[in-house]
Amino acid sequence: MAFKHSNCIVVFNKDKSEVLFCKRTKEPFKGQYNFVGGKVEQDENSMNAAYRELEEETGISAEDIKLYRMMDITYYHLNFVLELYVGTLQEDIELIEEVNPLEWISIDENFADPDRFAGKQNIAHIINVAMEFEAPENKLISTGKYIGVDGCKGGWIASIYDKGSFEIKKYCSVDELVEANKNYNELLIDMVIGLQSNKNEVRPDNAARALIPGRTSTIFAVPARQAVYADTKEEMKKANKQALDKGLQEQAIGIIPKMRELDEFLQNNPAHKNRLKESHPEVCFSRLNGSVVMSRKADGEGITERVGIIKQYMPEITEEYIYQEAKRFKCNADDVVDSIVLCITANLVSQGKTDVIPENV
């Protein structure tokens, strides 16, 4: 039987001298103080659910606070998991009550008082853990929208970091993706942008390969524009030989429809030229890791290693979450991790912490 999930959110004021509580107007624990929170909906990302509940009940948004998943309490006899989050307000803000009245309570209160506080004295323990919780360094900026995109079966997987809130979505087309996210600050996509028509035109592939020795095969030879727009496989191979004097890999042929789709989108929507940017996940993983990641994503070890790198920037991402999202969107786990690392890199682009390959373009 699947476990139901709910959340509680420990919110400290700016100097951590007070904790935010709601006074419950309904059972259970009617008339007592409890943390804000609520239910995690089916197929809803847990972190997004925490931010959603917090904003609905208090008006505090992801722009005002960074939440961290502190711990879970599993009630096996009830098939229930309580997810506990903690965060500290960046600035004092005016609260907006939904149903339950809100109140700031001093950290010096007796939170084990069963007559005032809900949770059968669990709140005292949770507060103690929250006070000792050391938040990891926040390496991502929470203003703006940053998107990483990878092609997958049946469309495009997009990891979206929007004002500190993260979610993964699947789109059927590039048009649908951009239409739904017109206000993006940075968008990186693992797909060819800028097709060669002849050997004199520059592509970044060789420079990118030089950055990941031992993993250069992950960056395949890009077909010529003439090959991308040819009708049959034989015509593609012939056109590529004529334009670039090169053969054409089956791997490249397999994703030519997506290359064509993206190229046609940019031709028809010139405002997005130089806004949608090509990137490569293995180069990103290598740079974030400080060395080339040699494991293969087709193996469980490869996903584990890459999730470890991702967690340095998004601590809430777990292997369970990766596989859960892959199953939900009927794609591969590597599609998910690739989109996430591109999302992280897109955020770092806005911080001026990335490089263009090659440097002289």
Secondary structure, DSSP 8 states (H G I E B T S, - for coil): ---EEEEEEEEE-TTSSEEEEEE-SSSSSTTSEE-EEEE--TT--HHHHHHHHHHHHH---TTT---EEEEEEEEGGGTEEEEEEEEE-SS------SSS-EEEEETTS-TT-TTTBSTTTHHHHHHHHHHH-------S--SSEEEEEEEETTEEEEEEEETTEEEEEEESSHHHHHHHTTT-SEEEEES--S--SSTTS--SHHHHHTTSTT-GGGS-----HHHHT-SSHHHHHHHHHHHHS----HHHHHTHHHHHHHHHHHHH-GGGBTTEEE--HHHHHHHHHTS---S-TTSHHHHHHHHHHHTTT-TT--HHHHHHHHHHHTS-HHHHHHHHHHHHHHHHHHTT----SSTT-
